[in-house]
Amino acid sequence: MLIHPWDAGSGEDEWMHFVRAQGFGQLIAAGRGRDLPVVVPTQFALVSPGEVVLHLARPNPLWAALAENSRALLSVAGDWAYIPAAWKAIGEEDPRLGVPTTYYAAVQLVVEATVVDDLAGKAEILRTQLGVTEPGSDIADPASQERVLSGIRGLRLAVTEVRPKFKYGGNVDDEHRAAVAAHLVARGGPGDAAARSHLERRTPLP
């Protein structure tokens, strides 16, 4: 992933907040000697800056790829908004000559995967995920669901590298960013509020 200096993450808190807020990504395992990697859309729980946990069904093709090569990539992207060409022009600038773009956030976590097959280990992973997705729920403890546990395998992903990107107009001046922020408010489409929040948080407007 190309990351320009003005799009680079500002620190651990920024990328962790984004990844936790998304909670869903693509886990990619290259395996060995394959024509294509295995790509699995999945829910996950970010336990700490150094660990992610999740579970997948036992028949999932990812297991074979991880058996060949335990190194994988968790890709998380979101909070995107299309920025039309005309929005990039201010004052006397010709809106027809504006350069359209897309604002978005993306974090790639390079990980080393450890498969968890024992019932206690899988139950603990499910508890962790439920603590994120259903905090305070009175759902039955996963350890009591042996039939369910037998149909899944758990994964603990040790994070070895983080590649954060927050592409929200950091390469232009305050006046141009303010114009785009105003357009995002006016349009009010899916993702616009999140994009504007990122824009103003990363490069505060006057």
C-alpha positions, 0 to 999 in steps of 0.5 A: 500500500502506498502511504505518502508522508501526509497520509501516514498514521500519527501514532498507535492510538489513532490506528487502534481506535480505527481498527477497533471501530471497524471490527471487520476486515479481510484476512489474507494468507498467501500460503506457498506456491499458490496462484492466488492468496486466500482472502477471508472476510471476517469479524475480529477483536483487537486485544492489544497493539500486538494481538488480534483474535478471531475464529473461523469455521473448520472447513474454511480454506484459510487453514490450509494456506496458514499451514503452508505459511503462518505469516498473513495480513489483516487488512481493514479499510473504511470511513471512505467518501468520494470527493468530486472534482468540483469540490477541489476548486475554490475561489476563481479556480475552474471546477472542471479542472479539479482533481477528484479523489477518495478519502479513506482510512486503511490499516494493514496488520502483518501478523504471525498466526497461531491456530487454536484447537483446544476447547478451552482456548477456543472458548476464551477467544469467543469470550473475547469477541463477545466482549467486543460485539455483545458487552454485557449480554447474558448469552451462554458461556461459550464453554457450554457450547461444545457442539459449536466449539467443535465446528470452529478453529480459533486464531491468535494473530501476533502483530509484527508490523502495522501499516496505517494510512489516513487519506484525508486531504493532508496534501492540500492547504487549509482553505481547500480542506475547509471547502471539502469539509463544508461539502461533506456536511452538505452532502451528508451521505454514508461515510461523509461524517466519518471522513469529515471527522478524520479530516478535521482531527488530523489537520484542524481547520482554522 
